[in-house]
Amino acid sequence: MRIMLPLLVCTLAACQASRPAKPDDALAWTQEVPPPATNGAIYQAGREVVLAENPVAHHVGDIVTIILNEQTAAQKSATTTTSKDTTIAMPGPTLLGRPVTVNGTPILLNNMDNSTKFAGQGASAQSNSLTGHLTATVLKVLPNGNLVIAGEKQIGLNQGKEFVRITGVIRPLDLSADDSIPSWRVASAHIAYSGKGAIADANAQGWLSRFFNSPWAPF
């Protein structure tokens, strides 16, 4: 009986239905809903052919290429120095016109000296560089004609995955003939470069190291 129970559990586990594959978010995009057809009309909305139209992207689902060329540099330094000295001198009390002494030494004299000093210095320097090309899709056309775009590039490596994502708003007038635009012309741009896997885990601090580097550390 003890042997049959593990075998029964393994058999039921083998009969479990396989999990469906998770959909890839990078392959999903917003599609423009076609307008309904109007019966009896010669011209249908959304089916017009403009002979003198600018061929750049301006519809939902169109593709644009973002030329990434981001260069940022920042420096910050701070120095703080404080000091405070306090001196309190209180004469000793007298008894019958004479100081209170023991063997000729006053015992009730009160003198207090306090000195506090603090010196702190900090400096920070950061620079980032991101270059490359990323193709995005038009998700929405704003009333003024500007385009809301979003794109993602996913690169699978042997020890993990790398992700490059961008979202923002662009003007069709800024697009070149090949539907490309530099990243510095993307308004409200959100550009993210991240990864996951063994390489990303090796570059991340452990929870105990993050605690000692946080303001909550007592030292």
Backbone bond lengths (Angstrom), bond angles and torsions (degrees), N, CA, C in turn:
res aa  C-N    CA-C-N  psi(-1)  N-CA   C-N-CA  omega(-1)  CA-C   N-CA-C  phi
1 M - - - 1.466 - - 1.522 111.31 -
2 R 1.331 116.94 -37.93 1.467 119.87 179.66 1.523 111.54 -66.13
3 I 1.334 116.25 -29.54 1.468 119.73 -179.92 1.527 110.23 -80.74
4 M 1.337 117.66 -36.37 1.458 120.48 -177.21 1.522 112.61 -67.64
5 L 1.348 117.68 -32.66 1.463 119.80 -177.85 1.529 112.56 -63.81
6 P 1.349 120.44 -48.17 1.480 118.81 176.05 1.513 112.96 -61.61
7 L 1.358 116.90 -35.94 1.462 119.40 179.57 1.527 110.57 -66.40
8 L 1.352 117.02 -37.05 1.458 120.02 178.25 1.517 111.31 -65.88
9 V 1.335 117.44 -40.26 1.476 121.05 178.66 1.518 110.58 -63.70
10 C 1.327 117.75 -43.75 1.467 121.30 179.29 1.521 111.08 -63.40
11 T 1.358 116.27 -37.47 1.461 119.47 179.84 1.520 111.50 -66.14
12 L 1.352 116.73 -42.91 1.462 119.85 178.11 1.516 112.02 -65.68
13 A 1.357 116.65 -35.88 1.459 119.34 177.62 1.516 111.62 -65.85
14 A 1.339 116.98 -35.26 1.463 120.37 179.46 1.510 111.96 -69.49
15 C 1.347 116.63 -26.48 1.456 119.91 179.93 1.520 112.79 -82.87
16 Q 1.337 117.31 -3.25 1.454 119.60 -179.26 1.517 110.53 -64.67
17 A 1.290 116.79 137.98 1.466 121.08 179.56 1.512 110.22 -66.72
18 S 1.304 115.94 141.24 1.457 120.98 -179.69 1.519 110.17 -69.04
19 R 1.330 115.55 143.86 1.454 120.42 -179.18 1.515 110.75 -72.95
20 P 1.319 117.40 137.07 1.474 118.50 178.21 1.516 110.80 -67.71
21 A 1.315 115.18 149.99 1.466 120.34 179.71 1.512 110.21 -65.76
22 K 1.317 116.55 136.91 1.448 121.45 179.53 1.526 109.45 -69.81
23 P 1.311 118.29 134.93 1.469 119.44 179.32 1.516 111.09 -66.60
24 D 1.309 115.59 143.16 1.455 121.77 179.45 1.523 108.67 -83.73
25 D 1.347 116.83 114.31 1.458 120.37 -178.48 1.526 112.01 -63.60
26 A 1.343 116.42 -26.36 1.462 119.12 -177.91 1.529 111.84 -68.87
27 L 1.351 117.39 -19.22 1.458 120.64 -178.27 1.520 112.61 -96.26
28 A 1.336 116.76 0.44 1.464 120.70 -179.59 1.524 109.74 -102.33
29 W 1.314 116.48 135.93 1.449 120.33 177.89 1.529 108.54 -145.57
30 T 1.290 114.30 164.33 1.461 120.18 -179.81 1.521 109.23 -77.99
31 Q 1.311 116.41 130.52 1.456 121.66 178.69 1.526 109.48 -109.30
32 E 1.301 114.74 140.14 1.462 120.18 -179.61 1.524 109.71 -73.34
33 V 1.331 115.51 129.04 1.461 120.29 -179.54 1.531 109.04 -74.90
34 P 1.327 118.79 123.69 1.470 119.64 -179.46 1.523 110.75 -67.13
35 P 1.326 117.84 140.69 1.472 120.63 179.57 1.521 110.29 -68.22
36 P 1.319 116.47 149.98 1.474 118.99 179.42 1.529 111.51 -67.79
37 A 1.300 114.40 146.63 1.466 119.74 179.52 1.522 110.12 -74.02
38 T 1.323 115.44 144.04 1.464 122.08 179.07 1.530 108.69 -104.35
39 N 1.307 116.14 120.35 1.459 120.32 -178.87 1.529 111.00 -69.31
40 G 1.295 115.62 135.93 1.448 121.37 176.41 1.511 114.50 83.90
41 A 1.347 118.39 1.16 1.463 121.00 -179.01 1.521 109.51 -99.54
42 I 1.339 115.55 141.40 1.464 120.22 178.53 1.521 110.11 -75.97
43 Y 1.328 116.35 -43.62 1.458 121.04 -178.51 1.527 109.28 -100.94
44 Q 1.291 116.08 129.43 1.458 122.34 -179.37 1.524 109.17 -107.71
45 A 1.331 115.45 139.09 1.461 120.61 178.91 1.531 110.22 -66.27
46 G 1.325 115.09 136.62 1.454 120.33 179.68 1.509 114.54 85.70
47 R 1.338 118.00 -3.36 1.457 120.84 -179.24 1.525 111.46 -118.30
48 E 1.318 115.62 16.72 1.454 118.67 -179.08 1.527 109.71 -75.94
49 V 1.297 116.74 154.71 1.465 124.51 176.80 1.528 106.92 -121.80
50 V 1.344 115.82 112.02 1.456 121.09 -178.79 1.523 107.91 -95.18
51 L 1.327 116.21 120.65 1.462 120.22 -175.88 1.522 112.17 -77.85
52 A 1.329 118.04 -27.89 1.471 120.66 -176.87 1.527 110.56 -112.38
53 E 1.314 117.52 37.99 1.456 121.48 -177.11 1.522 111.07 -89.40
54 N 1.325 115.68 143.96 1.461 120.64 174.17 1.524 108.40 -67.84
55 P 1.330 119.23 126.39 1.468 120.10 -173.02 1.522 114.75 -76.06
56 V 1.336 119.85 2.26 1.460 120.13 -178.42 1.527 109.70 -73.09
57 A 1.327 114.83 163.77 1.458 120.85 -177.26 1.526 110.90 -65.32
58 H 1.330 115.85 133.57 1.460 120.53 176.03 1.520 111.58 -156.30
59 H 1.334 117.96 12.64 1.456 122.26 177.81 1.523 109.66 -119.18
60 V 1.341 115.52 157.42 1.459 120.36 174.19 1.526 109.25 -63.53
61 G 1.314 115.46 131.83 1.456 120.98 -177.83 1.513 114.07 96.60
62 D 1.344 118.21 -12.80 1.456 120.25 175.95 1.533 110.24 -67.91
63 I 1.313 115.50 158.38 1.469 122.21 -174.54 1.516 109.63 -113.05
64 V 1.328 115.29 134.91 1.460 122.06 176.08 1.520 108.22 -128.03
65 T 1.316 115.98 153.17 1.459 122.08 179.89 1.518 109.15 -109.04
66 I 1.329 116.09 125.38 1.452 122.52 179.10 1.528 108.43 -97.80
67 I 1.325 116.38 122.45 1.469 121.48 176.47 1.523 107.53 -90.77
68 L 1.326 115.87 105.42 1.463 121.39 -177.55 1.519 109.97 -78.97
69 N 1.305 115.49 122.56 1.468 121.28 175.88 1.529 107.37 -150.88
70 E 1.323 115.30 74.24 1.457 121.97 -176.08 1.521 109.89 -104.80
71 Q 1.312 116.04 124.72 1.461 122.81 177.23 1.526 107.87 -129.71
72 T 1.316 117.25 117.00 1.459 121.23 179.36 1.521 109.19 -129.87
73 A 1.314 115.48 146.05 1.468 122.28 177.16 1.516 108.27 -147.46
74 A 1.314 116.91 135.60 1.465 121.84 -178.95 1.520 109.14 -144.41
75 Q 1.321 115.29 141.47 1.459 122.16 176.82 1.519 109.03 -135.61
76 K 1.316 115.11 144.69 1.461 120.72 179.92 1.519 108.95 -151.20
77 S 1.315 115.69 137.93 1.460 120.77 177.46 1.521 109.09 -143.21
78 A 1.318 115.99 148.63 1.462 121.50 -179.73 1.518 109.26 -147.85
79 T 1.323 115.98 138.75 1.463 122.52 178.10 1.523 108.27 -133.67
80 T 1.320 116.47 129.75 1.459 122.56 -178.61 1.518 109.29 -130.86
81 T 1.332 115.69 129.33 1.467 121.69 178.07 1.525 108.71 -136.42
82 T 1.320 117.00 125.30 1.455 122.05 178.40 1.526 109.40 -134.14
83 S 1.315 115.55 149.82 1.471 120.84 177.10 1.526 108.92 -150.38
84 K 1.323 115.19 149.52 1.459 121.03 -179.63 1.526 108.76 -151.12
85 D 1.333 115.93 127.21 1.466 122.58 179.01 1.531 108.32 -120.59
86 T 1.317 115.47 132.86 1.462 121.76 -179.60 1.522 109.21 -131.44
87 T 1.344 115.59 131.72 1.470 121.88 178.30 1.522 108.80 -131.63
88 I 1.319 115.99 127.14 1.466 122.22 178.95 1.531 108.01 -125.30
89 A 1.346 117.12 123.46 1.471 122.63 177.99 1.521 108.65 -123.96
90 M 1.316 117.16 118.62 1.472 122.64 179.61 1.525 108.98 -119.04
91 P 1.307 116.91 122.91 1.471 118.66 178.83 1.526 111.44 -66.06
92 G 1.308 116.01 146.50 1.443 120.59 -179.22 1.520 112.35 -70.21
93 P 1.314 119.37 147.61 1.455 122.19 179.14 1.537 110.94 -70.82
94 T 1.311 114.36 160.77 1.465 120.50 179.03 1.513 109.70 -116.51
95 L 1.288 115.54 154.51 1.454 123.09 177.74 1.519 108.61 -128.17
96 L 1.312 113.55 115.05 1.477 119.83 -177.13 1.519 110.56 59.30
97 G 1.361 115.17 37.86 1.451 119.25 176.98 1.506 114.68 81.18
98 R 1.306 117.51 3.56 1.459 120.04 179.64 1.536 109.32 -127.07
99 P 1.331 117.21 146.40 1.472 119.83 177.27 1.528 111.24 -66.82
100 V 1.327 113.92 153.15 1.460 119.99 178.21 1.519 108.41 -82.39
101 T 1.305 116.87 118.14 1.461 121.55 -176.17 1.518 110.07 -132.94
102 V 1.308 113.33 160.99 1.461 122.14 172.06 1.517 107.11 -129.03
103 N 1.318 115.03 115.06 1.468 120.72 -175.95 1.527 110.93 58.07
104 G 1.339 115.29 34.90 1.456 120.11 177.19 1.504 114.52 84.43
105 T 1.350 119.51 3.11 1.476 122.76 -179.09 1.514 109.24 -109.80
106 P 1.356 118.06 122.89 1.467 119.90 177.81 1.536 110.88 -61.44
107 I 1.311 116.57 137.03 1.478 120.74 -176.09 1.536 112.57 -115.08
108 L 1.313 119.33 -5.44 1.468 121.53 -177.58 1.521 113.25 -114.22
109 L 1.311 117.96 18.21 1.459 120.39 174.94 1.523 109.85 -73.84
110 N 1.324 117.15 138.66 1.463 122.55 -178.88 1.524 109.46 -123.13
111 N 1.302 116.19 112.62 1.461 122.96 175.83 1.533 108.10 -129.49
112 M 1.340 117.88 128.12 1.462 122.57 -179.26 1.523 109.70 -129.04
113 D 1.308 115.44 130.94 1.465 122.54 176.10 1.527 108.37 -125.16
114 N 1.328 116.08 131.92 1.456 121.32 179.61 1.519 109.04 -136.87
115 S 1.322 116.16 135.41 1.469 121.91 179.64 1.533 108.77 -136.99
116 T 1.324 115.89 126.30 1.464 121.78 179.95 1.514 108.92 -127.41
117 K 1.329 115.49 130.48 1.461 120.77 179.71 1.525 109.08 -136.99
118 F 1.333 114.60 143.98 1.460 120.87 177.56 1.519 108.77 -141.98
119 A 1.310 115.42 134.49 1.470 121.35 177.13 1.527 108.10 -137.11
120 G 1.314 116.62 122.38 1.462 121.60 179.36 1.517 110.99 -135.28
121 Q 1.307 115.30 145.76 1.462 120.80 -178.63 1.519 108.95 -147.23
122 G 1.308 116.11 136.65 1.454 121.29 179.30 1.521 110.70 -144.12
123 A 1.308 115.24 149.09 1.472 121.20 179.12 1.521 108.71 -145.36
124 S 1.313 115.64 144.79 1.456 121.53 -179.58 1.524 109.26 -142.68
125 A 1.312 115.84 136.45 1.468 122.14 177.33 1.525 108.33 -139.25
126 Q 1.317 116.14 133.04 1.456 120.84 -177.40 1.517 109.79 -143.70
127 S 1.304 115.90 137.81 1.461 121.48 176.46 1.520 108.89 -141.66
128 N 1.325 115.99 143.02 1.456 121.91 -178.27 1.523 109.39 -136.88
129 S 1.310 114.59 148.40 1.461 121.18 178.28 1.523 108.41 -142.89
130 L 1.320 116.14 130.57 1.458 121.71 179.38 1.520 108.01 -141.98
131 T 1.308 116.19 117.39 1.461 122.03 179.55 1.525 109.15 -130.33
132 G 1.291 116.10 153.19 1.459 121.28 178.82 1.516 110.84 147.13
133 H 1.312 115.71 -167.62 1.455 122.93 -179.94 1.529 108.57 -128.88
134 L 1.316 115.07 140.31 1.463 121.20 179.71 1.525 108.11 -141.66
135 T 1.309 116.57 127.38 1.456 121.67 -179.36 1.528 109.56 -93.68
136 A 1.316 116.22 131.64 1.462 122.30 -177.66 1.526 109.67 -122.86
137 T 1.317 114.50 167.21 1.458 122.04 -178.25 1.524 109.87 -117.94
138 V 1.316 117.06 142.95 1.459 121.84 176.57 1.525 108.50 -74.98
139 L 1.343 115.87 119.59 1.463 121.22 -179.28 1.523 113.14 -95.44
140 K 1.335 116.00 -29.14 1.461 118.98 -174.54 1.514 109.55 -157.41
141 V 1.308 116.76 144.83 1.457 123.18 175.01 1.524 107.65 -107.75
142 L 1.322 117.08 117.86 1.458 121.94 -178.81 1.531 110.47 -75.54
143 P 1.325 117.39 161.18 1.475 119.29 -178.72 1.523 114.04 -57.96
144 N 1.338 118.24 -29.36 1.467 120.26 179.37 1.520 112.93 -85.82
145 G 1.331 117.70 2.89 1.449 121.30 178.09 1.513 114.59 97.20
146 N 1.321 119.17 -11.18 1.463 120.91 177.33 1.527 110.55 -67.31
147 L 1.316 115.16 155.38 1.461 121.72 -173.55 1.518 110.51 -113.86
148 V 1.316 116.43 130.87 1.465 122.10 172.46 1.525 107.37 -90.94
149 I 1.318 116.56 120.95 1.465 120.88 -174.82 1.526 110.06 -121.50
150 A 1.315 115.23 156.48 1.463 122.08 176.22 1.514 107.85 -154.07
151 G 1.318 115.75 140.64 1.457 120.38 179.91 1.506 111.36 -153.09
152 E 1.304 115.86 156.92 1.455 122.01 179.97 1.520 109.09 -147.18
153 K 1.321 114.77 139.60 1.462 121.09 173.51 1.520 107.46 -121.47
154 Q 1.311 116.04 126.61 1.457 122.55 -178.87 1.517 108.88 -117.31
155 I 1.323 114.57 122.36 1.466 120.97 -177.75 1.521 108.12 -116.15
156 G 1.316 116.80 119.07 1.457 121.72 178.44 1.522 111.15 -91.67
157 L 1.319 115.45 123.14 1.455 122.05 178.48 1.524 109.73 -110.43
158 N 1.337 115.39 174.96 1.459 118.52 -178.54 1.523 111.95 -65.60
159 Q 1.335 117.24 -34.18 1.452 121.26 -175.51 1.524 113.15 -114.65
160 G 1.322 117.89 24.79 1.452 119.26 178.49 1.510 111.55 154.21
161 K 1.323 115.10 -167.58 1.456 123.02 -179.64 1.519 109.71 -131.82
162 E 1.325 115.23 148.06 1.459 122.85 176.72 1.524 108.57 -118.63
163 F 1.327 115.88 138.21 1.456 121.64 -177.85 1.519 109.61 -124.71
164 V 1.332 115.49 136.90 1.455 122.64 171.60 1.522 106.57 -126.76
165 R 1.343 116.40 121.49 1.460 121.23 -177.26 1.528 109.55 -127.22
166 I 1.321 114.83 148.58 1.465 120.33 177.01 1.516 108.85 -147.79
167 T 1.303 116.12 139.54 1.464 123.46 171.35 1.518 107.84 -138.66
168 G 1.318 116.89 153.87 1.455 120.06 179.92 1.512 111.53 167.55
169 V 1.328 114.44 -169.22 1.459 122.36 -178.28 1.525 108.01 -126.54
170 I 1.326 116.81 134.21 1.460 121.66 -179.85 1.533 109.01 -128.39
171 R 1.344 114.35 162.11 1.460 121.40 175.02 1.524 109.08 -102.40
172 P 1.303 118.83 134.30 1.467 119.40 176.17 1.525 112.43 -58.53
173 L 1.341 117.93 -28.45 1.463 120.10 179.84 1.524 111.78 -66.33
174 D 1.326 118.25 -23.83 1.461 121.21 -179.50 1.517 112.96 -84.57
175 L 1.322 118.10 -8.63 1.458 121.10 179.81 1.516 110.46 -76.32
176 S 1.316 115.73 138.97 1.465 120.34 174.90 1.524 109.91 -81.56
177 A 1.305 116.20 -179.20 1.465 119.92 -176.02 1.519 112.44 -64.50
178 D 1.342 118.09 -27.05 1.463 121.04 179.32 1.529 112.20 -95.61
179 D 1.326 117.30 20.25 1.472 123.05 178.16 1.527 112.55 61.25
180 S 1.300 117.26 37.55 1.462 121.47 176.11 1.519 109.31 -113.43
181 I 1.338 115.08 154.56 1.457 121.36 -178.10 1.515 108.65 -152.55
182 P 1.331 119.45 137.90 1.474 120.12 177.10 1.518 111.00 -69.85
183 S 1.323 115.43 152.08 1.464 120.25 -175.57 1.525 112.45 -66.33
184 W 1.347 116.98 -25.34 1.461 117.53 -178.94 1.522 112.73 -75.36
185 R 1.319 117.77 -5.03 1.461 121.50 174.16 1.533 112.14 -98.56
186 V 1.314 118.07 4.55 1.460 122.00 178.74 1.531 108.11 -89.49
187 A 1.319 116.56 119.27 1.466 120.72 179.83 1.519 110.15 -81.37
188 S 1.347 115.13 148.26 1.476 121.59 -179.24 1.525 110.70 50.41
189 A 1.325 115.16 42.52 1.457 120.21 -174.96 1.527 110.43 -72.83
190 H 1.308 115.33 135.20 1.454 123.48 172.31 1.534 106.36 -121.45
191 I 1.314 115.64 106.25 1.459 121.30 -177.97 1.520 107.77 -114.41
192 A 1.311 116.67 126.49 1.461 121.60 -177.76 1.518 109.01 -130.82
193 Y 1.332 114.80 135.21 1.464 121.25 175.03 1.525 106.70 -127.66
194 S 1.307 116.47 115.91 1.453 120.71 -175.69 1.514 109.14 -146.08
195 G 1.305 114.52 177.53 1.455 120.05 -179.60 1.510 110.69 -159.54
196 K 1.306 115.81 167.04 1.450 121.98 175.34 1.520 108.89 -147.09
197 G 1.319 114.27 153.80 1.448 119.53 -176.73 1.518 111.21 129.23
198 A 1.322 115.93 -163.75 1.459 120.76 -176.17 1.520 112.08 -65.33
199 I 1.330 117.47 -38.78 1.466 120.12 -178.12 1.529 110.19 -68.72
200 A 1.336 117.15 -43.62 1.466 119.88 178.90 1.524 111.18 -65.15
201 D 1.325 117.52 -37.66 1.465 120.28 178.87 1.521 111.33 -66.67
202 A 1.341 117.02 -36.50 1.465 119.69 -179.66 1.525 111.78 -69.14
203 N 1.336 117.52 -27.94 1.466 120.95 -179.94 1.523 113.52 -87.34
204 A 1.329 118.02 -4.21 1.466 121.70 -178.14 1.520 110.05 -96.37
205 Q 1.335 116.15 143.80 1.451 121.32 176.35 1.523 110.41 -75.69
206 G 1.320 115.19 150.10 1.449 120.71 174.25 1.521 111.12 -73.24
207 W 1.347 115.82 167.05 1.466 119.75 -175.44 1.522 111.16 -65.21
208 L 1.338 118.84 -32.83 1.459 120.27 -179.49 1.526 110.53 -72.59
209 S 1.331 117.34 -38.07 1.470 119.99 176.98 1.517 110.97 -66.13
210 R 1.333 117.38 -39.01 1.464 119.91 177.69 1.522 111.22 -64.67
211 F 1.345 117.66 -33.31 1.460 119.99 178.65 1.521 111.23 -66.02
212 F 1.334 117.64 -44.51 1.461 120.32 -178.06 1.527 111.62 -71.30
213 N 1.338 118.18 -20.28 1.458 120.88 176.11 1.524 112.71 -92.53
214 S 1.320 117.77 -0.63 1.459 121.64 -178.69 1.525 110.28 -92.95
215 P 1.350 117.31 163.46 1.474 119.77 177.28 1.517 113.73 -64.58
216 W 1.348 118.86 -13.29 1.457 121.18 -179.33 1.524 112.21 -80.47
217 A 1.321 117.53 -10.22 1.467 119.35 179.93 1.529 109.51 -66.54
218 P 1.330 118.76 134.52 1.472 119.87 -176.17 1.520 113.73 -78.07
219 F 1.326 118.72 -6.15 1.467 120.25 -175.64 1.529 109.91 -108.14
